[in-house]
Amino acid sequence: MPLTMAKEGETVTIQRITGKDEVRQHLSELGFVVNTQVTVISEMAGNLILKVKDSRVALDKAMANRIMI
């Protein structure tokens, strides 16, 4: 299921990242790689603030839908 389905406060593991090579490369540079733990800090209108490897990252709904958990 996509990352947008995760609830606030939930910690999930990334299983797969979809999309074009440029999109996957950009997400991996932000720390979103397979088998990484991600915690949902907050959600507003589908946009997420996430904790990844000791840093907080904001993703819009379209990008978050490309990350499968």
Sequence and secondary structure as in RCSB ss.txt:
>XXXX:A:sequence
MPLTMAKEGETVTIQRITGKDEVRQHLSELGFVVNTQVTVISEMAGNLILKVKDSRVALDKAMANRIMI
>XXXX:A:secstr
 BGGGS TT EEE  EE S HHHHHHHHHTT  TT EEEEEEEETTEEEEEETTEEEEE HHHHTTEE 
